[in-house]
Amino acid sequence: MSMPQIVSQFTLPMLGVAFALTLIRLLRGPTLADAVVALDLMAIIVIGFAAHYSVAMGEWVYLDVAVVMALIAFLATVAFAFFIRKRLG
């Protein structure tokens, strides 16, 4: 078994658990800010899945997809923060 396979067997379950816990935080978050942080973390976890798939399959084009997803997630988080600030005063 090669090192990438060992790492793959460790990272995929950890990303899955992180996604599930973040989903719980999203659904149970008492404030809008909690939901925004949870959505941002979910986007980062999905980017991790895309990066993992790219490395595991040798399809390097998916790293470009991960970079674009990161940019969109960053802009969405900034937009949510702007909305929360305007809404709260």
C-alpha positions as CSV (number, residue, x, y, z in Angstrom):
1,M,0.0,0.0,0.0
2,S,1.4,3.3,-1.0
3,M,1.5,6.5,1.1
4,P,-1.2,8.3,-1.0
5,Q,-3.6,5.4,-0.4
6,I,-2.9,5.4,3.3
7,V,-3.5,9.2,3.5
8,S,-6.6,8.8,1.4
9,Q,-8.1,6.2,3.8
10,F,-7.5,8.6,6.7
11,T,-8.6,11.9,5.1
12,L,-11.9,10.9,3.5
13,P,-13.6,9.7,6.7
14,M,-12.2,12.7,8.6
15,L,-13.7,15.1,5.9
16,G,-17.0,13.2,6.1
17,V,-17.1,13.5,9.9
18,A,-16.2,17.2,9.7
19,F,-18.9,17.8,7.1
20,A,-21.5,16.0,9.3
21,L,-20.6,18.0,12.4
22,T,-20.7,21.2,10.5
23,L,-24.1,20.4,9.1
24,I,-25.3,19.9,12.7
25,R,-23.8,23.3,13.6
26,L,-25.6,24.8,10.7
27,L,-28.9,23.4,11.6
28,R,-28.6,24.1,15.4
29,G,-26.8,27.4,15.2
30,P,-28.6,30.0,17.3
31,T,-27.5,33.0,15.3
32,L,-27.1,34.0,11.7
33,A,-23.4,34.4,12.2
34,D,-23.1,30.8,13.3
35,A,-24.9,29.7,10.1
36,V,-22.5,31.8,8.0
37,V,-19.4,30.4,9.6
38,A,-20.9,26.9,9.2
39,L,-21.6,27.4,5.5
40,D,-18.0,28.8,5.0
41,L,-16.6,25.7,6.8
42,M,-18.8,23.4,4.6
43,A,-17.4,25.1,1.5
44,I,-13.9,24.6,2.7
45,I,-14.6,20.9,3.4
46,V,-16.1,20.5,-0.1
47,I,-12.9,22.1,-1.5
48,G,-10.9,19.5,0.5
49,F,-13.0,16.8,-1.1
50,A,-12.3,18.3,-4.6
51,A,-8.6,18.6,-3.8
52,H,-8.4,15.0,-2.5
53,Y,-10.2,13.7,-5.6
54,S,-7.8,15.6,-7.8
55,V,-4.8,14.1,-6.2
56,A,-6.2,10.6,-5.8
57,M,-7.3,10.4,-9.5
58,G,-4.4,12.3,-11.0
59,E,-6.9,14.7,-12.6
60,W,-5.1,18.0,-11.9
61,V,-7.9,20.1,-13.5
62,Y,-9.9,19.6,-10.3
63,L,-7.4,21.7,-8.4
64,D,-8.5,24.6,-10.6
65,V,-12.1,23.8,-9.6
66,A,-11.0,23.9,-6.0
67,V,-9.4,27.3,-6.4
68,V,-12.5,28.7,-8.1
69,M,-14.6,27.2,-5.3
70,A,-12.4,28.9,-2.7
71,L,-12.7,32.2,-4.4
72,I,-16.5,32.0,-4.6
73,A,-16.7,30.8,-1.0
74,F,-14.6,33.8,0.1
75,L,-16.7,36.3,-1.8
76,A,-19.9,34.7,-0.4
77,T,-18.6,35.0,3.2
78,V,-17.6,38.6,2.7
79,A,-21.1,39.3,1.2
80,F,-22.8,37.6,4.2
81,A,-20.6,39.5,6.6
82,F,-21.6,42.8,4.9
83,F,-25.3,41.8,5.0
84,I,-25.0,40.9,8.8
85,R,-23.3,44.2,9.5
86,K,-25.9,46.2,7.6
87,R,-28.7,44.3,9.2
88,L,-27.5,44.7,12.8
89,G,-26.6,48.3,12.4
